[in-house]
Amino acid sequence: MKAVIYTKSGDLDGLKIQDAPTPTPNDDQVLIRVKACALNVLEFTHFTNKDKQPSLFSKLTDKMTGVLGHPLGGEVAGIVERIGADVKGLKAGDEVFGVTPGSFPIGGLAEYAVLDKNNVALKPANLSFAQAASATLMFETALGALRKAKVKSGDQVLIYGASGGVGQYTVQIAKAMGAEVTGVCSTRNIELAKEMGCTQVIDYRTKDFRKTDARFDAVLAVNGSVDINDFLKMLKPNGVLIPVGQHYTKAIFRAPFNKHIATYAQPMAPQKDYLQVATKLANAGKLAPHIDHVWPASEAKQAFEYALTQHVQGKIVIATDFSE
């Protein structure tokens, strides 16, 4: 099979289309022909140094995951080719979506990939392959964060970073839970945040959102560099702050000593029903993944370069048709 192979640590020029062995599914796995692979922060962190010298983090994660010499990409959608003996409810020809194996999933930027039976589900009929691939890991992170915050109907929720990969799902899930959502984003993302379901949107480029008189039952800090203390001041007396992404490492050591901070990290607290929840919301018309751009596999390097600009609205997807 053809695949986008990660051949050199930390170097975008090291993304090469090469021949690779087609994976063989175990008894509890499914082999799919990949139609779309959505990119996420797990892939972006391999490429953080503009001078092409791999960062220490890149070297460590590359060694931990054994990714060198293999395709990146964990969020996928495609068509079932073969199922293992212990897989029930799926058959060849089914359209599915899910996540490739491992704590740092890899292998999706290829013609074929395997998925564990607990991380694959039938694709919602009203979502494209690109949309379905996008509604996996980032959706799970958003779902877990909101569950950690115990968001319920009628809650006032602030989401900082409402238009990004995780942010868009946090908004949509919170709205589906019955919460009233205030989103914080830049000027160019205001309409997208409203489209996702924000009742109010604060443009951080023109207004200091921290000066709002509103107080919130939950604040989800998805990204950015705002001081955690500023978020804490925006909570109601029993409110909770859920730091995600960049804010997680800043808050993890404070959480045990502050009842208003509840950290969440998807790999340590997986949401086993996340694909089923995504399917239910999509079928009900309450989940509409926003795709910033779909790139062909031949332009994988350009897709990563664009992702690293940090000006992405929603998700970036690579269509894994290697004939283009």
Backbone torsions as a table, in degrees:
resi	resn	phi	psi	omega
1	MET	NA	163.3	174.0
2	LYS	-94.3	147.6	179.1
3	ALA	-154.6	156.3	171.9
4	VAL	-89.1	105.0	-173.9
5	ILE	-94.1	136.8	176.6
6	TYR	-88.9	102.0	-169.6
7	THR	-101.1	-17.6	-176.1
8	LYS	-143.3	123.6	-173.7
9	SER	-56.8	125.8	173.6
10	GLY	74.0	5.9	-172.9
11	ASP	-116.6	117.1	178.4
12	LEU	-62.1	-30.5	176.7
13	ASP	-67.9	-12.4	178.3
14	GLY	-83.3	1.4	174.4
15	LEU	-84.9	106.8	-173.2
16	LYS	-124.0	136.2	171.6
17	ILE	-78.5	118.9	-177.0
18	GLN	-139.8	167.2	171.9
19	ASP	-77.5	142.7	179.1
20	ALA	-145.6	153.8	178.3
21	PRO	-67.1	138.6	175.8
22	THR	-69.4	127.9	-178.0
23	PRO	-66.2	150.6	177.9
24	THR	-108.2	123.9	-178.6
25	PRO	-72.3	141.6	170.9
26	ASN	-75.6	179.8	-179.2
27	ASP	-60.6	-28.9	-177.4
28	ASP	-105.9	27.4	-178.7
29	GLN	-129.4	165.9	178.7
30	VAL	-124.1	134.8	172.8
31	LEU	-96.9	126.8	179.1
32	ILE	-122.8	151.6	166.6
33	ARG	-85.7	113.5	-173.8
34	VAL	-72.9	131.0	175.4
35	LYS	-104.8	-28.4	-178.8
36	ALA	-153.4	142.7	176.9
37	CYS	-130.8	119.8	179.8
38	ALA	-89.9	138.0	179.9
39	LEU	-89.3	151.6	177.4
40	ASN	-145.7	-179.5	-173.5
41	VAL	-61.2	-26.5	178.3
42	LEU	-61.1	-34.3	176.4
43	GLU	-80.0	-38.3	-175.3
44	PHE	-63.7	-33.5	-174.5
45	THR	-67.4	-12.7	174.7
46	HIS	-70.9	-21.1	-173.0
47	PHE	-125.2	80.9	-176.1
48	THR	-115.4	-7.1	-176.1
49	ASN	-109.7	117.0	-175.5
50	LYS	-69.8	-20.3	-179.7
51	ASP	-86.6	10.5	176.1
52	LYS	69.8	5.8	173.9
53	GLN	-87.4	124.8	-176.2
54	PRO	-63.1	136.4	176.7
55	SER	-72.8	164.0	177.1
56	LEU	-59.8	-38.3	179.4
57	PHE	-62.3	-43.1	178.6
58	SER	-60.0	-46.0	-179.4
59	LYS	-60.9	-43.3	-177.9
60	LEU	-67.1	-46.8	-179.2
61	THR	-67.9	-36.0	177.2
62	ASP	-61.6	-40.4	179.8
63	LYS	-70.6	-41.3	-179.2
64	MET	-63.1	-42.7	-174.4
65	THR	-88.9	-17.0	-176.2
66	GLY	64.4	31.3	-171.8
67	VAL	-77.6	-25.9	-179.1
68	LEU	-58.3	131.9	-177.4
69	GLY	89.0	4.6	-178.4
70	HIS	-131.4	167.2	176.4
71	PRO	-75.9	144.1	168.7
72	LEU	-79.1	-175.8	172.9
73	GLY	95.5	123.2	179.7
74	GLY	-122.0	-21.1	-176.2
75	GLU	-97.3	113.1	-170.9
76	VAL	-136.1	161.8	170.1
77	ALA	-144.4	147.8	-178.0
78	GLY	-178.3	-157.2	-174.5
79	ILE	-120.5	131.8	-178.4
80	VAL	-64.6	127.5	174.8
81	GLU	-98.8	-41.1	-175.2
82	ARG	-157.0	146.9	178.1
83	ILE	-121.3	149.8	176.5
84	GLY	-75.2	165.6	-174.8
85	ALA	-61.8	-27.2	-176.3
86	ASP	-97.8	8.5	-178.3
87	VAL	-93.4	127.3	-179.8
88	LYS	-116.5	151.9	172.6
89	GLY	84.8	0.0	177.9
90	LEU	-129.8	154.3	178.2
91	LYS	-146.4	164.2	177.8
92	ALA	-56.8	135.9	-179.9
93	GLY	98.8	-15.9	178.5
94	ASP	-67.9	141.8	173.3
95	GLU	-89.1	125.7	-172.1
96	VAL	-135.4	168.7	172.9
97	PHE	-144.0	158.5	-179.3
98	GLY	166.7	-159.3	-173.2
99	VAL	-130.2	137.6	178.0
100	THR	-69.9	162.4	-172.5
101	PRO	-68.9	159.0	173.0
102	GLY	106.0	155.5	176.6
103	SER	-67.0	-29.3	172.6
104	PHE	-117.9	81.4	-170.7
105	PRO	-57.8	137.5	178.0
106	ILE	-140.0	169.8	172.5
107	GLY	105.4	-1.7	-173.5
108	GLY	-82.9	-21.8	-179.3
109	LEU	-84.0	66.3	-174.2
110	ALA	-157.3	168.0	177.9
111	GLU	-67.9	-32.9	-179.1
112	TYR	-133.8	151.4	176.9
113	ALA	-151.3	157.1	174.9
114	VAL	-106.6	147.8	177.2
115	LEU	-132.0	138.4	174.8
116	ASP	-66.6	149.5	-175.0
117	LYS	-60.7	-26.2	179.8
118	ASN	-85.2	-3.4	-179.3
119	ASN	-125.5	34.9	176.3
120	VAL	-145.4	144.1	-179.7
121	ALA	-152.1	161.8	175.8
122	LEU	-60.4	135.1	-179.9
123	LYS	-70.0	133.2	173.9
124	PRO	-56.8	134.0	-174.6
125	ALA	-62.5	-29.2	-176.6
126	ASN	-90.6	8.1	175.1
127	LEU	-112.0	140.2	173.7
128	SER	-72.1	170.5	176.3
129	PHE	-60.9	-40.5	179.9
130	ALA	-63.3	-43.2	179.0
131	GLN	-65.9	-43.6	-177.7
132	ALA	-64.4	-42.4	177.6
133	ALA	-59.5	-33.2	-178.1
134	SER	-73.6	-22.8	-174.1
135	ALA	-96.9	50.1	-177.6
136	THR	-124.5	-94.9	-175.6
137	LEU	-60.0	-46.0	-179.1
138	MET	-67.0	-35.6	175.9
139	PHE	-64.0	-43.8	179.6
140	GLU	-61.2	-41.2	178.4
141	THR	-61.0	-45.9	179.7
142	ALA	-63.4	-43.6	-179.9
143	LEU	-61.7	-45.4	-179.4
144	GLY	-64.6	-39.2	180.0
145	ALA	-64.7	-42.9	-179.7
146	LEU	-69.1	-36.6	176.0
147	ARG	-67.2	-36.8	176.9
148	LYS	-62.5	-36.7	179.1
149	ALA	-77.8	-9.3	-179.2
150	LYS	56.0	44.0	179.5
151	VAL	-66.0	136.2	-179.6
152	LYS	-136.4	171.8	-178.4
153	SER	-58.1	134.0	179.3
154	GLY	92.3	-10.9	-179.9
155	ASP	-68.5	149.4	172.4
156	GLN	-97.2	119.8	-174.6
157	VAL	-123.1	131.5	174.0
158	LEU	-106.3	130.0	178.4
159	ILE	-121.6	112.2	178.7
160	TYR	-91.5	118.0	-173.4
161	GLY	94.9	45.3	-170.1
162	ALA	-74.1	-12.7	-173.8
163	SER	-108.2	1.5	-178.1
164	GLY	-84.0	-171.4	-176.6
165	GLY	-59.7	-48.0	176.6
166	VAL	-79.9	-39.3	-175.5
167	GLY	-56.8	-43.6	-177.4
168	GLN	-61.6	-35.0	178.9
169	TYR	-77.4	-34.4	177.4
170	THR	-59.9	-43.3	178.4
171	VAL	-62.1	-49.8	-174.2
172	GLN	-67.5	-39.8	179.3
173	ILE	-68.7	-42.7	179.2
174	ALA	-59.9	-41.8	178.0
175	LYS	-63.9	-41.6	178.3
176	ALA	-64.0	-28.0	176.5
177	MET	-76.4	-8.1	179.0
178	GLY	96.5	9.3	-179.8
179	ALA	-81.3	158.2	171.2
180	GLU	-98.7	120.9	-168.8
181	VAL	-107.9	128.8	169.7
182	THR	-107.3	123.2	-179.6
183	GLY	-104.2	147.6	174.5
184	VAL	-119.4	125.9	-179.5
185	CYS	-160.0	-178.9	179.4
186	SER	-84.5	170.3	-174.7
187	THR	-54.3	-46.3	-173.7
188	ARG	-70.3	-12.8	-177.8
189	ASN	-104.0	5.5	-175.9
190	ILE	-59.8	-49.0	-177.4
191	GLU	-64.5	-36.6	177.5
192	LEU	-64.0	-43.4	179.6
193	ALA	-61.3	-39.4	177.2
194	LYS	-66.3	-41.3	179.0
195	GLU	-61.5	-36.1	179.8
196	MET	-70.5	-22.9	176.9
197	GLY	130.2	7.4	178.6
198	CYS	-68.9	130.3	175.3
199	THR	-72.8	-39.6	176.5
200	GLN	-130.4	147.6	177.5
201	VAL	-131.5	130.6	178.0
202	ILE	-108.0	125.1	177.9
203	ASP	-86.6	108.0	-175.1
204	TYR	-69.7	-14.1	178.3
205	ARG	-78.3	-23.2	-177.5
206	THR	-116.0	-10.8	-176.9
207	LYS	-145.3	139.5	175.8
208	ASP	-81.1	100.0	-174.9
209	PHE	-61.0	-22.0	-178.0
210	ARG	-70.1	-14.6	-178.2
211	LYS	-92.9	4.7	177.0
212	THR	-64.6	147.6	178.0
213	ASP	-80.3	-14.7	-177.5
214	ALA	-68.1	148.8	174.3
215	ARG	-125.1	150.3	-166.6
216	PHE	-125.5	147.8	175.2
217	ASP	-73.3	-29.9	178.6
218	ALA	-148.2	138.1	172.5
219	VAL	-120.9	125.3	177.0
220	LEU	-111.0	112.4	-179.3
221	ALA	-94.6	96.7	-172.7
222	VAL	-81.0	-36.1	176.7
223	ASN	-161.9	-172.3	179.7
224	GLY	98.6	-177.3	-173.1
225	SER	-123.0	19.9	179.4
226	VAL	-67.7	140.5	179.8
227	ASP	-65.1	138.0	-178.1
228	ILE	-59.5	-35.1	179.8
229	ASN	-61.3	-32.2	178.1
230	ASP	-66.2	-38.7	177.1
231	PHE	-66.8	-40.1	-178.0
232	LEU	-62.0	-32.7	179.7
233	LYS	-68.7	-15.3	-176.6
234	MET	-94.7	2.8	-177.6
235	LEU	-87.8	151.3	167.8
236	LYS	-71.3	168.0	-177.0
237	PRO	-52.5	-34.4	179.3
238	ASN	-108.5	19.3	-176.9
239	GLY	-74.8	165.9	-177.7
240	VAL	-136.3	141.7	175.3
241	LEU	-104.0	127.8	176.4
242	ILE	-113.4	104.1	177.1
243	PRO	-82.2	130.5	179.6
244	VAL	-126.4	148.6	176.5
245	GLY	68.5	-126.7	-175.6
246	GLN	-57.4	-34.1	-176.2
247	HIS	-76.5	-19.3	-175.2
248	TYR	-59.5	-48.6	-177.0
249	THR	-67.1	-26.1	178.7
250	LYS	-74.0	-26.6	-172.2
251	ALA	-103.3	-17.5	-170.2
252	ILE	-59.3	-34.5	-178.7
253	PHE	-84.3	-14.4	178.0
254	ARG	-90.7	-25.3	-173.6
255	ALA	-56.1	-41.9	-178.5
256	PRO	-63.8	-17.2	-175.7
257	PHE	-111.4	5.8	-179.2
258	ASN	-139.3	113.3	-175.4
259	LYS	-66.6	-14.2	-178.8
260	HIS	-90.2	-2.5	179.5
261	ILE	-112.2	125.5	177.3
262	ALA	-131.1	102.7	-175.6
263	THR	-77.8	151.8	177.7
264	TYR	-141.4	131.2	174.7
265	ALA	-135.4	118.7	-172.6
266	GLN	-53.0	-44.0	-177.2
267	PRO	-61.9	-30.5	-178.5
268	MET	-87.6	-14.5	-179.1
269	ALA	-140.3	68.5	-176.3
270	PRO	-64.4	145.9	176.3
271	GLN	-99.4	99.4	-169.4
272	LYS	-63.8	-21.5	-177.5
273	ASP	-104.7	19.0	-171.2
274	TYR	-62.7	-37.3	179.5
275	LEU	-68.4	-36.6	178.5
276	GLN	-68.0	-39.4	177.7
277	VAL	-65.4	-43.3	178.2
278	ALA	-59.9	-42.9	179.8
279	THR	-63.4	-44.6	-179.9
280	LYS	-60.7	-45.1	-179.8
281	LEU	-67.5	-40.5	179.7
282	ALA	-63.7	-44.4	-179.5
283	ASN	-65.4	-26.0	178.8
284	ALA	-88.8	1.7	-179.6
285	GLY	75.7	19.9	-178.1
286	LYS	-106.5	5.2	178.4
287	LEU	-136.1	118.9	179.8
288	ALA	-135.5	88.3	-179.1
289	PRO	-57.3	134.0	179.6
290	HIS	-97.5	123.8	-179.8
291	ILE	-101.8	122.4	176.6
292	ASP	-71.7	-48.4	-177.4
293	HIS	-162.1	145.0	173.7
294	VAL	-111.9	122.2	-178.6
295	TRP	-107.6	147.2	172.2
296	PRO	-73.2	158.8	-179.4
297	ALA	-58.9	-30.9	-179.5
298	SER	-66.6	-15.2	-179.8
299	GLU	-116.2	32.9	-179.7
300	ALA	-58.5	-41.1	179.5
301	LYS	-58.8	-45.3	-179.8
302	GLN	-63.4	-35.4	178.1
303	ALA	-62.4	-43.8	179.0
304	PHE	-68.2	-39.9	178.0
305	GLU	-59.3	-42.6	178.7
306	TYR	-65.2	-41.9	179.5
307	ALA	-59.4	-38.2	-176.7
308	LEU	-73.1	-10.2	174.6
309	THR	-71.6	-17.6	-179.9
310	GLN	62.4	28.4	176.0
311	HIS	-117.1	33.0	-175.1
312	VAL	-86.8	136.8	172.2
313	GLN	-101.3	111.6	-179.6
314	GLY	77.7	-128.5	-171.3
315	LYS	-120.0	152.6	171.7
316	ILE	-106.8	134.8	-177.0
317	VAL	-127.8	143.0	172.9
318	ILE	-110.9	123.3	176.2
319	ALA	-81.4	122.8	-171.1
320	THR	-92.1	48.4	172.2
321	ASP	-98.3	101.3	-172.5
322	PHE	-81.9	3.0	177.9
323	SER	-83.0	-14.4	-177.3
324	GLU	-77.3	NA	NA
